[in-house]
């Protein structure tokens, strides 16, 4: 531990020099940028609002965690399919109501953890449930990624799709560059393969003539983002059907949050589960989601890319994270940047999405492997199998004419129920063992 202390460039509470501050904050901005703007691009929300939401959410998170956890919050991929489903039910206004509910779930869970501890959550959502649900999230988006990569008009009905070899070529080049950067790049460059891939794909798109820059020319340098503010720009749509789509996802992403906190604790060398406490980090994440829902931004989550930046730079200062957040907010008000993001061809985003959505599915598989889930046991095999088929197959239960449970939301609920009722349930100890290790190292 003493050696680790000596290696720290900036500790959590240290204020960096101005030049160091700017450089380190920009690194975090670049690390989160590609993925954060990809989510609003895919679901039809404003990239500028997503940047503002990301920055405000991160600053709120730092405030709630008492400036003790250097984590950056960006757009969550787990909510892509639910937001699309919510928009189909009632437009972006309904999606914002769903995002608001997701944030409330985080708040309720944070209060419960504060009062009764964490074990109940880990027993409710063990790896045998969460892993297959994450796989479903990734595979459920596979069709969206392929359509964006292959067709000129990916949003059109199936019988009106127009195949384009040019678009597919651009998508494959984007995918190839991203893969090469992920495997062969070193240091910080290895942490921004998405951004590099998007830049390479965009340049290729310019060369083959599928990029429209007219919007960039017309956009003002300073431009108010297209905020969606309840009772100001729209009348809120309260739909419990949307709640049934979004809330199960929020429950599952809590497991992702816990995983990130454990990794971050190991990187920084502090036990964030204990101090300032997991309840504070979950509350901070939920507060960021609620703030985003009031301005039209997607739900947020801590980013593995930014944790990677911390690991490489050994600069853990929350002031650096705050600087990245302030810069992201300012970028949201630069019209040229928002217009430039909007001009990215769908083929480029399709190429990136083929990899990213596959990584989501693979991370679910990795969770099962890391936690040594034994599929020799019929109980585990049954739970995972039912979740996968219900989620990927698109099963739904119609509760009324207006309300139904479908796809991933239904799969998550069925998985939780099966885990609770089937005999032979094991108490999850993995998190607590890691917590003890962190305590010993601290």
Backbone torsions as a table, in degrees:
resi	resn	phi	psi	omega
1	UNK	NA	-36.6	179.1
2	UNK	-63.3	-40.0	178.8
3	UNK	-63.6	-40.4	179.7
4	UNK	-63.0	-38.1	179.2
5	UNK	-62.0	-42.0	-177.9
6	UNK	-65.9	-27.8	-176.8
7	UNK	-79.5	-13.5	-176.3
8	UNK	-67.9	127.1	178.2
9	UNK	-80.8	-47.6	175.9
10	UNK	-137.2	123.2	178.0
11	UNK	-78.7	172.7	-170.5
12	UNK	-55.5	-42.3	-175.0
13	UNK	-93.7	-0.7	-175.9
14	UNK	-75.1	140.9	175.8
15	UNK	-94.8	121.6	-177.6
16	UNK	-78.1	163.5	171.0
17	UNK	-67.1	156.9	-172.2
18	UNK	-57.3	-49.1	-177.7
19	UNK	-63.5	-41.1	178.3
20	UNK	-66.5	-39.8	-179.9
21	UNK	-59.2	-49.8	-177.6
22	UNK	-62.5	-47.9	-177.5
23	UNK	-61.8	-47.8	-177.1
24	UNK	-68.3	-37.9	179.0
25	UNK	-66.1	-39.5	178.5
26	UNK	-64.1	-35.4	177.4
27	UNK	-60.5	-44.1	178.0
28	UNK	-65.8	-37.5	178.4
29	UNK	-62.7	-45.8	179.6
30	UNK	-65.0	-36.8	-178.1
31	UNK	-63.2	-37.9	-176.2
32	UNK	-93.9	-15.1	-166.3
33	UNK	-60.7	-52.5	-174.4
34	UNK	-59.1	-47.3	-178.3
35	UNK	-71.0	-37.2	-177.2
36	UNK	-66.5	-38.5	179.7
37	UNK	-83.4	-17.3	178.8
38	UNK	-67.0	-39.8	-177.3
39	UNK	-61.5	-53.4	178.3
40	UNK	-62.3	-32.3	177.0
41	UNK	-60.6	-42.2	-176.3
42	UNK	-74.1	-32.7	-174.5
43	UNK	-101.3	-0.2	176.1
44	UNK	81.2	29.0	173.4
45	UNK	-104.6	171.3	-177.2
46	UNK	-79.0	123.7	176.2
47	UNK	-59.9	-36.3	178.9
48	UNK	-62.5	-42.9	178.1
49	UNK	-65.2	-38.8	179.2
50	UNK	-61.2	-39.3	177.8
51	UNK	-65.7	-44.2	178.2
52	UNK	-63.2	-44.6	179.3
53	UNK	-60.6	-42.3	179.1
54	UNK	-61.5	-45.4	-179.9
55	UNK	-66.1	-47.1	179.9
56	UNK	-64.0	-41.1	179.1
57	UNK	-62.2	-41.3	179.7
58	UNK	-65.8	-43.3	178.6
59	UNK	-63.0	-39.8	177.5
60	UNK	-64.5	-41.9	178.0
61	UNK	-59.5	-46.1	179.7
62	UNK	-61.9	-37.2	-180.0
63	UNK	-67.3	-46.7	-177.1
64	UNK	-68.4	-33.8	178.8
65	UNK	-88.0	16.1	175.7
66	UNK	59.6	29.1	179.5
67	UNK	64.1	30.2	-175.8
68	UNK	-110.6	-7.9	-179.6
69	UNK	-123.9	113.3	-179.4
70	UNK	-83.0	74.7	-178.4
71	UNK	-120.9	138.5	176.6
72	UNK	-103.9	136.5	-179.8
73	UNK	-103.7	126.5	176.4
74	UNK	-127.7	178.1	-176.6
75	UNK	-60.3	135.8	-177.5
76	UNK	-90.0	128.5	178.1
77	UNK	-73.1	-24.7	-177.3
78	UNK	-63.0	-23.2	-175.5
79	UNK	-96.1	5.5	-177.9
80	UNK	-60.1	-55.9	-178.4
81	UNK	-62.8	-44.3	177.1
82	UNK	-60.8	-37.9	178.8
83	UNK	-66.0	-42.1	177.6
84	UNK	-61.0	-42.9	178.8
85	UNK	-64.9	-40.5	179.4
86	UNK	-65.7	-39.7	177.7
87	UNK	-64.2	-34.6	177.3
88	UNK	-66.2	-27.8	-179.1
89	UNK	-82.9	-28.5	-176.7
90	UNK	-166.2	22.7	177.6
91	UNK	78.0	-176.2	-178.4
92	UNK	-61.3	-26.6	178.9
93	UNK	-63.8	-42.4	177.4
94	UNK	-66.5	-38.0	179.0
95	UNK	-61.7	-38.3	179.2
96	UNK	-66.7	-34.9	175.2
97	UNK	-63.4	-41.3	177.8
98	UNK	-62.8	-41.8	178.0
99	UNK	-62.8	-39.7	177.5
100	UNK	-59.8	-44.7	178.7
101	UNK	-62.9	-39.5	178.6
102	UNK	-60.5	-41.9	177.0
103	UNK	-63.4	-38.5	178.1
104	UNK	-63.7	-37.2	178.0
105	UNK	-58.3	-44.1	178.2
106	UNK	-59.5	-42.5	-179.6
107	UNK	-63.3	-43.4	179.4
108	UNK	-63.6	-44.8	179.6
109	UNK	-63.0	-40.3	178.4
110	UNK	-60.1	-42.6	179.0
111	UNK	-65.1	-41.2	179.1
112	UNK	-64.4	-41.8	178.7
113	UNK	-63.7	-39.5	178.0
114	UNK	-61.7	-38.7	-174.7
115	UNK	-84.3	-45.2	-170.6
116	UNK	-120.7	3.2	178.9
117	UNK	92.5	-169.0	-168.8
118	UNK	-109.0	-18.6	-170.3
119	UNK	-59.1	-36.2	-178.6
120	UNK	-59.7	-38.4	-178.7
121	UNK	-69.5	-41.4	-179.3
122	UNK	-67.5	-32.7	176.9
123	UNK	-75.3	-29.4	177.6
124	UNK	-74.0	-35.9	-176.0
125	UNK	-125.0	67.5	177.2
126	UNK	-72.9	166.6	-179.3
127	UNK	-55.3	-31.9	-177.9
128	UNK	-67.6	-19.0	174.8
129	UNK	-95.3	-50.1	-174.2
130	UNK	-67.1	-41.4	-178.7
131	UNK	-56.1	-55.3	178.9
132	UNK	-62.2	-34.3	178.4
133	UNK	-65.1	-40.6	177.3
134	UNK	-64.3	-39.3	175.6
135	UNK	-59.3	-42.6	178.8
136	UNK	-62.4	-40.4	178.9
137	UNK	-58.5	-45.9	-179.3
138	UNK	-68.5	-48.7	-177.6
139	UNK	-68.6	-30.5	178.7
140	UNK	-64.6	-21.4	179.9
141	UNK	-97.1	-1.6	-175.1
142	UNK	-58.8	-42.5	-179.5
143	UNK	-62.3	-37.4	178.2
144	UNK	-62.7	-44.3	-179.4
145	UNK	-63.2	-45.7	-177.5
146	UNK	-67.1	-40.8	178.0
147	UNK	-61.3	-42.7	179.3
148	UNK	-64.5	-34.2	-178.1
149	UNK	-75.3	-33.2	-168.5
150	UNK	-100.6	-25.8	-169.4
151	UNK	-114.9	148.9	175.8
152	UNK	-67.5	-34.8	-175.4
153	UNK	-124.7	69.3	-171.7
154	UNK	-61.8	-19.4	-179.2
155	UNK	-87.2	-2.3	-176.6
156	UNK	-77.7	161.5	174.0
157	UNK	-57.9	156.0	-173.0
158	UNK	-56.0	-37.1	-177.4
159	UNK	-79.9	-2.7	-179.3
160	UNK	-116.5	6.6	-179.9
161	UNK	-67.8	138.5	-179.0
162	UNK	-113.3	110.8	-179.7
163	UNK	-69.0	140.5	179.6
164	UNK	-136.9	116.5	177.7
165	UNK	-67.6	-29.2	178.3
166	UNK	-65.8	-46.9	179.2
167	UNK	-62.5	-41.2	-178.4
168	UNK	-66.0	-37.1	177.4
169	UNK	-63.4	-45.2	178.3
170	UNK	-60.5	-41.6	179.3
171	UNK	-62.8	-42.8	-178.8
172	UNK	-68.3	-36.7	176.7
173	UNK	-65.2	-44.1	177.2
174	UNK	-58.4	-47.5	179.5
175	UNK	-61.6	-45.3	-178.2
176	UNK	-61.5	-45.4	-179.9
177	UNK	-63.7	-41.0	179.6
178	UNK	-62.5	-42.7	179.3
179	UNK	-64.8	-45.3	179.9
180	UNK	-59.9	-43.2	179.4
181	UNK	-64.8	-38.9	-179.3
182	UNK	-65.1	-35.3	-174.5
183	UNK	-90.1	-44.4	-167.6
184	UNK	-103.7	-19.5	179.4
185	UNK	-71.0	157.9	179.7
186	UNK	-120.6	159.2	174.4
187	UNK	60.1	-140.3	-175.8
188	UNK	-62.3	-34.8	-178.9
189	UNK	-59.6	-28.8	179.0
190	UNK	-70.1	-20.1	-177.3
191	UNK	-89.8	-9.7	-178.4
192	UNK	-121.3	42.2	-179.9
193	UNK	-64.4	-30.7	179.5
194	UNK	-64.4	-47.3	-179.6
195	UNK	-63.1	-43.4	179.4
196	UNK	-65.0	-41.8	179.0
197	UNK	-62.2	-42.6	178.3
198	UNK	-63.3	-41.7	179.2
199	UNK	-63.6	-42.4	179.5
200	UNK	-65.9	-43.4	178.6
201	UNK	-64.5	-38.5	179.6
202	UNK	-64.6	-43.8	178.1
203	UNK	-62.9	-40.0	176.7
204	UNK	-63.9	-42.1	177.5
205	UNK	-60.7	-39.5	176.2
206	UNK	-61.7	-42.0	-177.5
207	UNK	-65.4	-34.4	-177.1
208	UNK	-98.0	0.5	171.4
209	UNK	83.0	30.4	178.3
210	UNK	-111.0	13.5	178.0
211	UNK	-107.8	128.5	178.1
212	UNK	-103.6	110.8	-176.5
213	UNK	-96.9	5.9	-177.6
214	UNK	-61.1	-37.6	179.5
215	UNK	-65.7	-34.1	178.9
216	UNK	-68.4	-40.7	179.4
217	UNK	-64.8	-38.1	-176.4
218	UNK	-80.3	-23.4	-175.3
219	UNK	-69.7	143.9	176.4
220	UNK	-80.3	157.9	177.9
221	UNK	-66.8	-45.1	174.9
222	UNK	-104.1	124.4	-176.5
223	UNK	-149.7	132.1	178.4
224	UNK	-68.2	127.0	177.1
225	UNK	-60.4	160.8	-178.2
226	UNK	-81.9	72.9	-178.9
227	UNK	-66.2	144.8	171.5
228	UNK	-111.6	99.6	-174.0
229	UNK	-113.5	120.1	-177.9
230	UNK	-59.7	138.2	-179.8
231	UNK	67.4	2.7	175.2
232	UNK	-115.2	-56.8	178.2
233	UNK	-101.9	-12.6	178.9
234	UNK	-161.7	160.8	172.8
235	UNK	-88.9	125.3	-177.6
236	UNK	-58.2	144.2	175.4
237	UNK	-109.0	113.0	178.9
238	UNK	-96.4	111.4	-175.8
239	UNK	-133.3	116.5	179.9
240	UNK	-73.1	-20.1	174.2
241	UNK	-64.8	-40.2	176.1
242	UNK	-63.3	-39.0	177.5
243	UNK	-59.3	-39.7	179.2
244	UNK	-67.9	-23.9	177.7
245	UNK	-80.3	-39.8	-170.6
246	UNK	-91.0	-39.1	-172.7
247	UNK	-60.7	-44.2	178.4
248	UNK	-58.9	-32.8	178.6
249	UNK	-67.5	-41.2	179.5
250	UNK	-60.6	-38.1	179.4
251	UNK	-64.3	-41.1	-179.0
252	UNK	-70.0	-40.8	-177.7
253	UNK	-67.8	-16.2	174.2
254	UNK	-61.8	-35.2	177.1
255	UNK	-64.3	-38.2	176.3
256	UNK	-63.0	-40.9	179.4
257	UNK	-60.2	-45.5	-179.7
258	UNK	-61.2	-42.6	178.5
259	UNK	-60.0	-43.2	179.2
260	UNK	-63.9	-38.4	179.9
261	UNK	-65.3	-37.3	178.2
262	UNK	-66.5	-43.8	179.2
263	UNK	-64.9	-44.6	-179.3
264	UNK	-62.2	-38.9	178.0
265	UNK	-61.0	-41.4	179.9
266	UNK	-68.3	-39.3	-178.9
267	UNK	-65.3	-46.4	-175.2
268	UNK	-81.6	-26.5	-178.3
269	UNK	85.9	23.9	175.9
270	UNK	-129.1	153.9	-179.9
271	UNK	-93.8	89.9	-179.2
272	UNK	-73.1	-19.9	175.6
273	UNK	-64.4	-34.7	-178.1
274	UNK	-90.9	-44.0	-179.3
275	UNK	-140.2	121.0	8.6
276	UNK	-78.6	-3.6	177.4
277	UNK	113.4	142.3	179.8
278	UNK	-62.6	-32.1	179.9
279	UNK	-62.7	-34.4	179.2
280	UNK	-72.1	-41.7	-179.3
281	UNK	-66.9	-39.1	177.3
282	UNK	-66.5	-41.7	178.3
283	UNK	-62.8	-40.9	178.1
284	UNK	-62.9	-42.0	176.9
285	UNK	-62.1	-46.6	-179.8
286	UNK	-63.3	-39.4	178.4
287	UNK	-62.9	-38.5	176.6
288	UNK	-62.4	-39.3	178.6
289	UNK	-65.8	-42.7	180.0
290	UNK	-63.6	-44.3	178.3
291	UNK	-59.5	-44.4	178.0
292	UNK	-60.1	-38.0	-178.7
293	UNK	-66.7	-22.8	179.6
294	UNK	-85.3	-9.6	178.9
295	UNK	-123.7	-2.4	177.0
296	UNK	99.7	23.0	-179.7
297	UNK	-102.1	156.5	178.7
298	UNK	-74.8	162.2	175.7
299	UNK	-58.8	152.8	-174.3
300	UNK	-112.2	161.1	173.7
301	UNK	-153.9	156.5	175.3
302	UNK	-68.8	147.2	-172.2
303	UNK	-105.2	130.1	175.5
304	UNK	-62.3	-33.2	179.5
305	UNK	-60.6	-41.9	-179.4
306	UNK	-72.8	-31.5	173.1
307	UNK	-63.5	-38.0	176.5
308	UNK	-62.7	-39.2	176.9
309	UNK	-61.5	-42.2	177.9
310	UNK	-60.5	-43.0	-178.1
311	UNK	-63.8	-37.1	-177.7
312	UNK	-78.6	-47.3	-174.6
313	UNK	-79.9	-23.1	-174.5
314	UNK	58.3	22.3	176.6
315	UNK	-104.0	99.9	-172.0
316	UNK	-96.4	6.1	-174.0
317	UNK	-59.3	130.1	176.4
318	UNK	-69.3	-19.7	177.4
319	UNK	-68.1	-33.4	175.3
320	UNK	-65.9	-43.8	177.2
321	UNK	-62.5	-43.0	177.9
322	UNK	-62.2	-37.9	176.9
323	UNK	-62.5	-40.4	176.9
324	UNK	-63.8	-38.9	179.9
325	UNK	-64.8	-44.7	179.3
326	UNK	-63.4	-40.3	178.4
327	UNK	-64.7	-39.9	178.1
328	UNK	-62.5	-41.4	178.1
329	UNK	-61.5	-44.9	-179.1
330	UNK	-64.7	-37.3	177.4
331	UNK	-62.1	-33.2	179.9
332	UNK	-63.3	-23.8	-179.3
333	UNK	-95.7	1.5	176.7
334	UNK	-92.6	106.0	-174.5
335	UNK	-58.7	-36.5	-179.3
336	UNK	-61.2	-39.2	-179.5
337	UNK	-67.7	-45.7	178.4
338	UNK	-60.5	-41.8	179.6
339	UNK	-67.0	-37.7	178.8
340	UNK	-64.2	-41.7	177.0
341	UNK	-62.3	-43.0	-178.9
342	UNK	-66.4	-22.0	-178.5
343	UNK	-84.0	-5.2	179.2
344	UNK	-63.9	125.7	-179.0
345	UNK	-61.6	146.7	179.1
346	UNK	-60.9	-28.6	179.1
347	UNK	-62.3	-37.7	178.8
348	UNK	-64.6	-47.8	179.3
349	UNK	-66.6	-31.2	176.5
350	UNK	-64.8	-42.9	178.5
351	UNK	-62.2	-42.8	177.5
352	UNK	-64.8	-41.9	-174.7
353	UNK	-67.1	-32.2	177.2
354	UNK	-55.5	-42.7	179.6
355	UNK	-75.0	-48.7	-173.7
356	UNK	-64.7	-43.2	-179.4
357	UNK	-68.5	-33.6	174.5
358	UNK	-66.5	-36.7	178.1
359	UNK	-65.6	-37.6	176.8
360	UNK	-59.2	-49.3	179.4
361	UNK	-61.4	-42.4	-179.1
362	UNK	-66.6	-31.7	178.7
363	UNK	-67.5	-30.9	174.0
364	UNK	-66.1	-41.2	176.8
365	UNK	-64.6	-40.2	179.2
366	UNK	-63.3	-37.5	178.0
367	UNK	-59.9	-41.2	178.9
368	UNK	-64.6	-40.8	-178.7
369	UNK	-70.5	-47.2	-178.0
370	UNK	-60.7	-34.3	-178.9
371	UNK	-92.9	7.3	174.8
372	UNK	52.0	47.3	177.3
373	UNK	-67.2	124.3	-174.5
374	UNK	-89.3	105.4	179.3
375	UNK	-85.0	5.6	169.5
376	UNK	-75.4	-15.5	176.9
377	UNK	-90.1	127.0	-178.0
378	UNK	-57.9	-34.5	-179.0
379	UNK	-58.3	-50.8	-179.7
380	UNK	-65.9	-40.1	180.0
381	UNK	-62.4	-41.6	-179.0
382	UNK	-66.3	-47.3	-178.7
383	UNK	-59.6	-50.0	-178.5
384	UNK	-64.2	-41.8	-177.2
385	UNK	-64.1	-44.7	-178.6
386	UNK	-65.7	-43.0	178.7
387	UNK	-59.5	-46.8	-176.4
388	UNK	-63.1	-46.7	-175.8
389	UNK	-71.1	-42.0	178.0
390	UNK	-63.2	-44.0	-177.1
391	UNK	-69.9	-50.6	-178.0
392	UNK	-73.7	-33.6	-178.4
393	UNK	-73.8	-14.0	177.8
394	UNK	77.1	29.6	178.2
395	UNK	-63.4	151.4	177.2
396	UNK	-146.8	153.9	175.7
397	UNK	-119.6	121.7	-179.2
398	UNK	-87.3	112.5	-179.0
399	UNK	-85.1	-28.1	175.1
400	UNK	-161.8	-173.7	179.0
401	UNK	-63.9	-31.1	-175.0
402	UNK	-105.1	-16.0	-172.6
403	UNK	-121.0	130.8	176.3
404	UNK	-146.1	153.2	173.8
405	UNK	-106.9	130.7	-175.7
406	UNK	-145.7	163.5	170.9
407	UNK	52.6	-129.1	-173.5
408	UNK	-64.7	-37.0	179.0
409	UNK	-61.6	-46.2	178.6
410	UNK	-64.6	-41.6	-179.8
411	UNK	-61.1	-42.0	179.9
412	UNK	-64.6	-44.5	-179.1
413	UNK	-64.8	-44.8	178.7
414	UNK	-62.3	-40.6	178.7
415	UNK	-61.8	-44.0	178.2
416	UNK	-61.9	-44.2	-179.2
417	UNK	-63.8	-46.0	179.3
418	UNK	-60.0	-41.2	179.6
419	UNK	-63.0	-33.8	-178.1
420	UNK	-78.1	-34.1	-171.7
421	UNK	-98.0	-26.6	-177.9
422	UNK	-72.9	139.8	-179.4
423	UNK	-70.9	161.7	176.9
424	UNK	87.6	19.1	-178.2
425	UNK	-67.6	135.2	178.9
426	UNK	-99.6	141.4	175.5
427	UNK	-75.0	129.1	-177.9
428	UNK	-77.6	121.6	-178.5
429	UNK	-115.5	-8.7	-170.0
430	UNK	-56.5	-45.9	-177.4
431	UNK	-64.0	-41.3	-176.1
432	UNK	-70.0	-33.2	175.9
433	UNK	-64.6	-42.7	178.7
434	UNK	-65.8	-36.7	179.3
435	UNK	-63.0	-40.1	178.4
436	UNK	-64.9	-38.8	178.0
437	UNK	-61.4	-41.4	179.1
438	UNK	-64.1	-40.2	178.0
439	UNK	-61.9	-42.7	-179.6
440	UNK	-65.0	-41.6	-178.3
441	UNK	-69.4	-29.7	179.4
442	UNK	-77.5	NA	NA
